[in-house]
Amino acid sequence: MNYYFIGINGISMSALAVLLAQQGNHVCGSDLITKNEILKAYGIEIFYESNLKEIAKADVVAFSSAIKGDNCDMIYAKKLNKKILSRGEMLGKIANSYENVIAVAGSHGKTTTTALIYNVLKEAGERPTLHLGGVLCEEKTNVVVGDKKYFVTEACEYHDNFLYLYPYISVVTNIEKEHMDYFKTFSNELNSFKTFMKQSKFVVEQDSSYYPSNIRYKNGKLCFSIYHEKKKCLSLNMNICEEVNVFNCIYAYRVCKLLNLPDCIIKKGLESFKGVKRRFEKVNCKYFNTVIVDYAHHPTEIKNTIKTCEKVFKGKKIVYIFQPHTYSRTLTLLKDFKKLFEKVDNLILFKTYEARENVKDGISAKRLSELIENKNLKYCSNLKILMKTLFTTLKKEDVLVFIGAGDLPASLYENKFIY
């Protein structure tokens, strides 16, 4: 079959494109950005502008949640009466061809939890297929094509995409107010999660009978033990940081126990995990000794990142550079952002990553900087101003932490600030 993807470079869309291509289908698509090494490796072509010829040839046209009705590719596909599927519908269609779907949902932690489960299954000698909303540090990809026994996927609630899944095991790490541009109310969001859980054979969610103990850092890495009803299950010396990963590991452990994997295999799979890019990832920089890139974009996630930094880099000056992701999220969570950032000693706000929006949809980073009462706060409207601010006010030994789900890290790589 022929597939045409609108917004093919999206982290989820690109993974779906690869999965379809590996099944023998012809896949191509359009995006505002044409550079994608993962798609290139699989020979999947990306067009910067509409390709009406390819749309006309397509049996199915798929579109990401960021695509709006006035998109010219969408208009042409509808004109030709093409079969059009949303990202969620396409994910559900692909997932249905696997024996056991393991889907990880939640407001925070789903990418890392998904990757941890995949890594344990790999350690167990299985060949799981992976669909991830991030890039694995070890494999350097967001998709792994395995066999049909296990499909391990990140399940996103935006636009109810996860409701097209009917998992064998679902995980709900946590639920917080998020994506209000779609859900409108927190009650609507909760109802969607309830439906998702009802569609699952087994559900792994918060359970106080599973808990961590003796959490500590050894050489900057996370160490702790997992207990179940006062009985010690595992002691772990992880390769990753951030204390929130304690609970991600517990979720992964519980899933793997449902799959009847032995503790010794689970331990190896968790401890050998190398992490996901942009999840408290230490990157190289010739100008500063320590630079961290983290995907945190919700106040709760940012708070946890700051908490980890204060423990790992105790005694050092830490500077946080935050790029807000969408205007609507900034507006919805304004009170939480203000409360959090008014207590941060060294903070720089970078221009908003617009994604699918424009400024009338909420509050910009500039406006946020004006509303936050913090004398140490700076705002940078472009990369040139940001670089000047960093080089003129910081020392080489200071710690830089870039936070957010936007395009700033990509710009830093392109301009050789980090590598």
BAPAPA-879982 format. One record per residue (C-alpha): x, y, z. Coordinates in Angstrom, 1 decimal, decimal comma, always signed. Layout:
X_Y_Z $
...
end
This chain:
+0,0_+0,0_+0,0 $
+1,0_+3,6_-0,4 $
+0,9_+5,9_+2,6 $
+1,4_+9,7_+2,7 $
+2,1_+11,3_+6,1 $
+1,4_+15,0_+6,7 $
+3,7_+16,1_+9,5 $
+5,9_+13,0_+9,0 $
+8,8_+14,4_+11,1 $
+6,9_+14,3_+14,4 $
+8,4_+12,0_+16,9 $
+5,5_+9,6_+16,8 $
+4,6_+10,0_+13,1 $
+8,2_+9,2_+12,0 $
+8,1_+6,0_+14,1 $
+4,8_+4,9_+12,5 $
+6,2_+5,7_+9,1 $
+9,1_+3,4_+9,7 $
+6,9_+0,6_+11,0 $
+4,7_+0,7_+7,9 $
+7,7_+0,9_+5,5 $
+9,3_-2,2_+7,2 $
+6,0_-4,0_+6,4 $
+6,7_-3,5_+2,7 $
+4,6_-0,4_+2,2 $
+5,6_+2,7_+0,3 $
+5,7_+5,6_+2,7 $
+6,6_+9,3_+2,2 $
+5,3_+12,6_+3,5 $
+5,6_+16,3_+4,0 $
+6,9_+18,5_+6,8 $
+8,2_+22,0_+7,4 $
+11,6_+20,4_+8,4 $
+13,0_+17,9_+5,9 $
+16,0_+16,7_+7,9 $
+15,4_+13,4_+9,7 $
+18,3_+10,9_+9,9 $
+16,1_+8,1_+11,1 $
+13,6_+8,4_+8,2 $
+16,6_+8,8_+5,8 $
+18,1_+5,5_+7,0 $
+14,9_+3,7_+6,0 $
+14,7_+5,4_+2,7 $
+11,6_+7,4_+3,5 $
+11,3_+10,6_+1,5 $
+10,3_+13,9_+3,0 $
+8,9_+16,8_+1,0 $
+9,2_+20,4_+2,2 $
+6,2_+21,4_+0,1 $
+3,0_+19,6_-0,9 $
+3,5_+16,7_-3,3 $
+0,2_+16,4_-5,0 $
+1,4_+13,5_-7,2 $
+2,3_+11,4_-4,1 $
-1,0_+12,3_-2,4 $
-2,9_+11,2_-5,5 $
-1,0_+7,8_-5,4 $
-1,7_+7,3_-1,7 $
-4,1_+4,7_-0,5 $
-4,1_+6,3_+3,0 $
-3,2_+9,8_+4,2 $
-2,2_+10,2_+7,8 $
-1,9_+13,4_+9,7 $
-0,4_+14,5_+13,0 $
-2,3_+16,3_+15,8 $
-0,5_+19,5_+14,9 $
-2,0_+19,6_+11,5 $
-5,1_+21,9_+11,0 $
-8,0_+21,7_+8,6 $
-6,6_+24,5_+6,4 $
-3,4_+22,5_+5,6 $
-3,1_+22,4_+1,8 $
-2,2_+18,6_+1,8 $
-5,3_+17,9_+3,9 $
-7,5_+19,9_+1,6 $
-6,2_+18,1_-1,5 $
-6,6_+14,7_+0,2 $
-10,2_+15,4_+1,1 $
-10,8_+16,7_-2,5 $
-9,7_+13,3_-3,8 $
-11,8_+11,5_-1,2 $
-8,7_+9,7_+0,2 $
-8,9_+7,6_+3,3 $
-7,6_+9,9_+6,0 $
-6,4_+8,7_+9,4 $
-5,3_+10,7_+12,4 $
-2,0_+9,8_+14,2 $
-4,0_+7,9_+16,9 $
-6,0_+6,0_+14,3 $
-2,8_+5,0_+12,5 $
-1,2_+3,9_+15,8 $
-4,2_+1,8_+16,6 $
-4,3_+0,2_+13,2 $
-0,6_-0,8_+13,5 $
-0,9_-2,0_+17,1 $
-3,8_-4,3_+16,3 $
-1,5_-6,5_+14,3 $
+0,5_-7,4_+17,4 $
-0,2_-10,2_+19,9 $
+0,5_-8,2_+23,1 $
+0,2_-4,4_+23,2 $
+1,9_-2,7_+26,2 $
+0,9_+1,0_+26,3 $
+2,3_+3,6_+28,7 $
+0,2_+6,7_+29,3 $
+0,4_+9,5_+31,8 $
+1,2_+13,2_+32,1 $
+4,8_+12,6_+33,1 $
+7,3_+9,8_+32,7 $
+5,7_+7,8_+29,9 $
+8,7_+8,0_+27,5 $
+11,2_+6,7_+30,0 $
+8,9_+4,0_+31,4 $
+8,1_+2,8_+27,9 $
+11,8_+2,6_+27,1 $
+12,6_+0,8_+30,3 $
+10,0_-1,9_+29,6 $
+11,4_-2,4_+26,1 $
+14,9_-2,7_+27,5 $
+13,9_-5,4_+30,0 $
+12,1_-7,4_+27,3 $
+15,2_-7,1_+25,1 $
+17,4_-8,4_+28,0 $
+14,9_-11,3_+28,3 $
+15,8_-12,4_+24,8 $
+12,6_-11,1_+23,2 $
+12,4_-9,0_+20,1 $
+9,9_-6,4_+21,1 $
+8,7_-3,7_+18,6 $
+9,0_-0,2_+20,0 $
+7,2_+3,0_+19,2 $
+8,6_+5,8_+21,4 $
+8,0_+9,5_+21,9 $
+11,8_+10,1_+22,3 $
+15,1_+8,8_+21,0 $
+17,0_+6,1_+22,8 $
+20,5_+7,1_+23,7 $
+21,9_+3,6_+22,9 $
+20,1_+2,8_+19,7 $
+19,8_+6,4_+18,6 $
+16,2_+5,8_+17,3 $
+12,6_+6,3_+18,3 $
+11,5_+3,0_+16,7 $
+12,7_-0,6_+16,8 $
+11,1_-3,1_+14,5 $
+10,9_-6,5_+16,2 $
+8,6_-9,4_+16,0 $
+4,8_-9,6_+16,5 $
+4,8_-10,9_+20,1 $
+5,2_-7,5_+21,9 $
+4,3_-4,0_+20,8 $
+5,6_-1,5_+23,4 $
+4,3_+2,0_+22,8 $
+4,0_+5,4_+24,3 $
+0,3_+6,3_+24,5 $
-0,4_+10,0_+24,3 $
-3,7_+11,4_+25,5 $
-3,6_+14,5_+23,2 $
-6,7_+14,5_+20,9 $
-7,6_+11,2_+22,7 $
-5,0_+9,4_+20,5 $
-4,6_+6,6_+23,1 $
-8,3_+5,6_+22,8 $
-7,5_+3,8_+19,6 $
-5,4_+1,3_+21,6 $
-6,7_-1,8_+23,3 $
-3,7_-2,9_+25,4 $
-2,9_-6,2_+27,0 $
-1,2_-4,1_+29,7 $
-1,6_-0,4_+30,1 $
+0,4_+1,9_+32,4 $
-0,9_+5,2_+33,8 $
+2,0_+6,9_+35,5 $
+0,1_+9,9_+36,8 $
-2,6_+12,3_+35,6 $
-2,3_+16,1_+35,8 $
-4,0_+19,0_+34,1 $
-2,5_+19,0_+30,6 $
-3,5_+19,7_+27,0 $
-6,4_+22,0_+28,0 $
-6,4_+23,4_+24,4 $
-8,1_+20,1_+23,5 $
-9,7_+18,7_+26,7 $
-11,0_+22,1_+27,9 $
-11,6_+20,7_+31,4 $
-9,6_+18,4_+33,7 $
-12,8_+16,4_+34,1 $
-12,8_+15,6_+30,4 $
-9,1_+14,6_+30,6 $
-9,9_+12,2_+33,6 $
-12,8_+10,6_+31,7 $
-10,5_+9,9_+28,7 $
-8,0_+8,2_+31,0 $
-10,8_+6,1_+32,5 $
-11,9_+5,0_+29,1 $
-8,3_+4,1_+28,2 $
-8,0_+2,0_+31,3 $
-11,3_+0,2_+30,6 $
-10,0_-0,8_+27,2 $
-7,0_-2,6_+28,8 $
-6,9_-6,2_+30,1 $
-4,5_-5,3_+32,9 $
-3,8_-1,8_+34,3 $
-0,7_-0,7_+36,2 $
-1,2_+2,5_+38,1 $
-0,2_+4,1_+41,3 $
-0,1_+1,5_+44,1 $
+1,3_+2,3_+47,6 $
+2,2_-1,4_+48,2 $
+5,1_-0,9_+45,8 $
+7,6_+1,7_+47,0 $
+11,3_+2,7_+46,9 $
+13,8_+2,7_+49,7 $
+17,3_+4,0_+50,4 $
+17,3_+6,5_+47,4 $
+20,7_+7,9_+46,9 $
+23,2_+9,1_+44,3 $
+26,5_+7,3_+43,6 $
+28,9_+9,1_+41,2 $
+25,9_+11,1_+40,0 $
+23,8_+8,0_+39,2 $
+20,6_+6,9_+40,9 $
+20,6_+4,0_+43,4 $
+17,6_+2,5_+45,3 $
+15,7_-0,6_+46,2 $
+12,2_-1,6_+45,2 $
+9,9_-3,1_+47,9 $
+6,5_-4,7_+47,7 $
+4,5_-5,0_+50,9 $
+7,6_-4,6_+53,1 $
+9,5_-7,3_+51,1 $
+12,6_-6,3_+49,2 $
+12,4_-7,1_+45,5 $
+15,4_-5,5_+43,9 $
+18,4_-3,3_+44,6 $
+19,3_-1,2_+41,6 $
+22,3_+0,8_+40,6 $
+21,0_+2,7_+37,5 $
+22,8_+4,3_+34,6 $
+20,3_+7,2_+34,6 $
+19,7_+10,1_+36,9 $
+16,6_+12,0_+38,2 $
+14,7_+10,8_+41,2 $
+11,5_+10,6_+39,2 $
+13,0_+7,6_+37,4 $
+12,6_+5,6_+40,7 $
+8,8_+5,4_+40,0 $
+9,3_+4,8_+36,3 $
+11,4_+1,8_+37,2 $
+8,7_+0,6_+39,6 $
+6,1_+0,8_+36,9 $
+8,4_-1,1_+34,5 $
+9,1_-3,7_+37,2 $
+5,4_-4,3_+37,8 $
+4,7_-4,7_+34,0 $
+7,5_-7,2_+33,7 $
+6,2_-9,2_+36,6 $
+2,9_-9,4_+34,9 $
+4,8_-10,9_+32,0 $
+6,3_-13,5_+34,4 $
+9,9_-12,3_+33,9 $
+12,3_-13,2_+36,7 $
+13,8_-10,5_+39,0 $
+17,3_-11,2_+37,8 $
+16,4_-10,4_+34,2 $
+14,4_-7,3_+35,2 $
+17,4_-6,1_+37,3 $
+19,7_-6,5_+34,3 $
+17,3_-4,8_+31,9 $
+16,8_-1,8_+34,2 $
+20,4_-1,4_+35,2 $
+21,7_-1,6_+31,6 $
+19,3_+1,1_+30,4 $
+21,2_+4,0_+28,9 $
+18,4_+6,5_+28,9 $
+16,5_+8,6_+26,4 $
+17,8_+11,7_+24,7 $
+16,7_+15,0_+26,2 $
+15,7_+13,3_+29,5 $
+18,3_+14,8_+31,8 $
+20,9_+14,2_+29,1 $
+24,4_+15,4_+29,7 $
+25,8_+16,8_+26,4 $
+29,2_+18,0_+25,3 $
+30,0_+21,7_+25,2 $
+33,5_+23,3_+24,6 $
+32,4_+26,5_+26,4 $
+31,0_+25,1_+29,7 $
+32,0_+22,0_+31,6 $
+28,5_+20,7_+32,4 $
+25,4_+21,1_+30,2 $
+22,2_+19,2_+30,6 $
+19,3_+19,0_+28,1 $
+15,9_+18,0_+29,6 $
+12,5_+17,7_+28,0 $
+10,6_+18,9_+31,1 $
+7,9_+21,4_+30,0 $
+5,2_+21,0_+32,7 $
+5,7_+22,8_+36,0 $
+5,7_+19,4_+37,9 $
+8,4_+18,0_+35,5 $
+10,5_+21,2_+35,8 $
+10,3_+21,1_+39,6 $
+11,6_+17,5_+39,6 $
+14,5_+18,5_+37,2 $
+15,5_+21,4_+39,5 $
+15,3_+19,0_+42,5 $
+17,6_+16,6_+40,8 $
+20,1_+19,3_+39,8 $
+20,3_+20,6_+43,3 $
+21,3_+17,1_+44,5 $
+23,6_+16,1_+41,7 $
+25,3_+19,5_+41,4 $
+25,3_+20,6_+45,0 $
+27,5_+23,6_+45,7 $
+27,6_+24,8_+42,0 $
+25,9_+27,7_+40,3 $
+23,1_+26,2_+38,2 $
+21,5_+28,3_+35,5 $
+18,1_+27,2_+34,0 $
+17,2_+28,1_+30,5 $
+13,5_+27,4_+29,8 $
+11,7_+27,5_+26,5 $
+7,9_+27,3_+27,0 $
+6,1_+24,9_+24,7 $
+2,9_+26,4_+23,3 $
+1,2_+29,6_+24,3 $
-1,9_+27,8_+25,5 $
+0,0_+25,6_+28,0 $
+1,7_+28,7_+29,4 $
-1,7_+30,3_+30,0 $
-3,4_+27,2_+31,4 $
-0,5_+26,6_+33,9 $
+0,4_+30,3_+34,5 $
-0,1_+30,2_+38,3 $
+2,1_+27,1_+38,6 $
+4,8_+28,5_+36,4 $
+4,8_+31,8_+38,4 $
+4,9_+29,9_+41,8 $
+7,8_+27,7_+40,6 $
+10,0_+30,3_+38,8 $
+9,7_+33,0_+41,4 $
+11,9_+30,8_+43,6 $
+14,6_+30,0_+41,1 $
+17,8_+31,9_+41,6 $
+19,2_+31,8_+38,0 $
+16,6_+31,7_+35,3 $
+16,5_+32,6_+31,6 $
+13,3_+32,4_+29,6 $
+13,7_+31,8_+25,8 $
+11,1_+32,7_+23,2 $
+8,1_+30,3_+23,1 $
+8,1_+27,3_+20,8 $
+4,9_+27,9_+19,0 $
+4,3_+24,4_+17,6 $
+0,7_+24,4_+16,3 $
-0,3_+27,8_+17,8 $
+0,1_+31,5_+17,5 $
+0,4_+34,1_+20,3 $
-3,4_+34,8_+20,5 $
-3,8_+31,3_+21,8 $
-2,3_+32,1_+25,2 $
+0,7_+33,8_+26,8 $
+4,2_+34,2_+25,3 $
+7,5_+33,6_+27,1 $
+8,1_+37,4_+27,0 $
+4,8_+38,1_+28,8 $
+5,5_+35,3_+31,2 $
+8,9_+36,9_+32,1 $
+7,0_+40,2_+32,8 $
+4,5_+38,4_+35,1 $
+7,1_+36,5_+37,2 $
+8,4_+38,5_+40,2 $
+12,0_+37,5_+40,1 $
+14,8_+40,0_+39,9 $
+17,3_+37,4_+38,6 $
+15,1_+36,5_+35,6 $
+16,3_+37,3_+32,1 $
+14,4_+37,0_+28,8 $
+16,1_+36,2_+25,5 $
+14,2_+36,7_+22,2 $
+16,6_+34,9_+20,0 $
+19,7_+32,6_+20,0 $
+22,2_+35,5_+19,4 $
+21,0_+37,3_+22,5 $
+21,0_+34,1_+24,5 $
+24,6_+33,2_+23,6 $
+25,7_+36,8_+24,5 $
+24,0_+36,5_+27,9 $
+25,6_+33,1_+28,6 $
+29,1_+34,1_+27,6 $
+29,1_+37,5_+29,4 $
+27,5_+36,4_+32,7 $
+28,6_+32,9_+33,3 $
+31,8_+31,0_+34,1 $
+33,0_+27,7_+32,5 $
+32,4_+25,8_+35,7 $
+28,8_+26,9_+36,0 $
+26,1_+24,3_+35,2 $
+23,7_+25,0_+32,3 $
+20,3_+23,2_+32,2 $
+18,2_+23,7_+29,1 $
+14,6_+22,8_+29,8 $
+11,6_+22,4_+27,5 $
+10,1_+20,5_+24,7 $
+10,8_+23,1_+22,0 $
+13,4_+23,5_+19,3 $
+16,1_+25,3_+21,3 $
+18,3_+22,1_+21,7 $
+18,2_+21,6_+17,9 $
+19,4_+25,1_+17,3 $
+22,2_+24,6_+19,8 $
+23,3_+21,5_+18,0 $
+23,1_+23,3_+14,6 $
+25,2_+26,2_+15,8 $
+27,8_+23,8_+17,4 $
+27,2_+25,1_+20,9 $
+26,6_+21,5_+22,0 $
+27,6_+18,3_+20,3 $
end
